[in-house]
Amino acid sequence: MAKLTIVANIHARADKVALVKSELLKLINVTRVEPGCINYDLHQDNQNPAHFLFFENWESRELWQAHMDNPHLAAYLQAVDGAVESFTINEMSQIP
């Protein structure tokens, strides 16, 4: 199994930045202890506070897929329904 890097870009609606940030912060500790999680780091753009980025590394795509099916992600999606302007995920591999 090859290591998988995930880059997830989340753009909150301008009036919902605080809500989205607080919900994203809830994901960090619970995700970092999941099987296969190497790192799970949240970033906020210095020029555009509505732009958040998760930089993640997983031991395998299968373990990341298991993470995506966890109840805490479903709770996050419900909590931010209508508050996120756009969301993109890039699955990437490091070039040795």
C-alpha positions as CSV (number, residue, x, y, z in Angstrom):
1,M,0.0,0.0,0.0
2,A,1.3,3.4,-0.9
3,K,1.1,6.4,1.3
4,L,-1.5,9.0,0.3
5,T,-1.4,12.7,0.7
6,I,-4.7,14.7,0.8
7,V,-5.0,18.4,0.2
8,A,-8.5,19.6,1.1
9,N,-9.5,23.2,0.3
10,I,-12.5,24.5,2.2
11,H,-13.8,28.0,1.4
12,A,-16.4,29.3,3.9
13,R,-19.0,31.8,3.1
14,A,-17.8,35.2,4.3
15,D,-20.4,35.4,7.1
16,K,-19.7,31.8,8.3
17,V,-15.9,31.8,8.8
18,A,-16.1,31.4,12.5
19,L,-18.6,28.6,12.3
20,V,-16.7,26.7,9.7
21,K,-13.4,27.2,11.6
22,S,-14.9,26.0,14.9
23,E,-16.3,22.8,13.2
24,L,-13.0,22.1,11.4
25,L,-11.1,22.4,14.7
26,K,-13.3,19.7,16.2
27,L,-12.1,17.2,13.5
28,I,-8.4,17.5,14.4
29,N,-7.9,15.5,17.6
30,V,-10.4,12.7,16.8
31,T,-8.8,12.3,13.3
32,R,-5.2,12.2,14.4
33,V,-5.8,9.1,16.5
34,E,-7.5,7.2,13.6
35,P,-5.7,4.1,12.2
36,G,-3.4,5.1,9.3
37,C,-3.3,8.9,10.1
38,I,0.3,10.1,9.8
39,N,-0.6,13.8,10.0
40,Y,-3.7,16.0,9.8
41,D,-2.9,19.7,9.8
42,L,-5.3,22.5,9.4
43,H,-4.2,25.8,7.9
44,Q,-6.0,29.2,7.4
45,D,-5.0,31.6,4.6
46,N,-3.3,34.8,5.9
47,Q,-4.9,37.0,3.2
48,N,-8.3,35.3,3.0
49,P,-9.5,34.0,6.4
50,A,-12.4,32.2,4.7
51,H,-10.0,29.8,3.0
52,F,-9.0,26.7,5.0
53,L,-6.7,23.9,3.9
54,F,-6.2,20.4,5.4
55,F,-2.8,18.8,4.6
56,E,-3.0,15.1,5.5
57,N,-0.9,12.1,5.1
58,W,-2.3,8.5,5.4
59,E,-0.7,5.2,5.4
60,S,-3.0,4.1,2.5
61,R,-6.0,5.2,0.5
62,E,-8.1,2.4,2.1
63,L,-7.4,3.9,5.6
64,W,-8.3,7.4,4.3
65,Q,-11.5,6.0,2.9
66,A,-12.3,4.6,6.3
67,H,-11.7,8.0,7.8
68,M,-14.1,9.5,5.2
69,D,-16.9,7.2,6.5
70,N,-16.5,8.2,10.1
71,P,-19.5,9.7,12.0
72,H,-17.5,12.8,13.0
73,L,-17.2,13.8,9.4
74,A,-20.9,13.3,8.9
75,A,-21.5,15.5,11.9
76,Y,-19.2,18.2,10.5
77,L,-21.0,18.2,7.1
78,Q,-24.4,18.6,8.9
79,A,-23.0,21.4,11.1
80,V,-21.7,23.4,8.2
81,D,-24.5,22.8,5.7
82,G,-25.0,26.0,3.8
83,A,-21.9,27.6,5.3
84,V,-19.3,26.3,2.9
85,E,-18.9,28.0,-0.5
86,S,-16.7,25.4,-2.1
87,F,-14.8,22.2,-1.1
88,T,-12.2,20.3,-3.2
89,I,-10.1,17.3,-2.4
90,N,-6.9,16.4,-4.2
91,E,-5.5,12.9,-3.7
92,M,-1.7,13.1,-4.2
93,S,1.4,11.0,-4.2
94,Q,4.8,12.2,-3.2
95,I,7.4,12.0,-5.9
96,P,10.5,10.3,-4.4
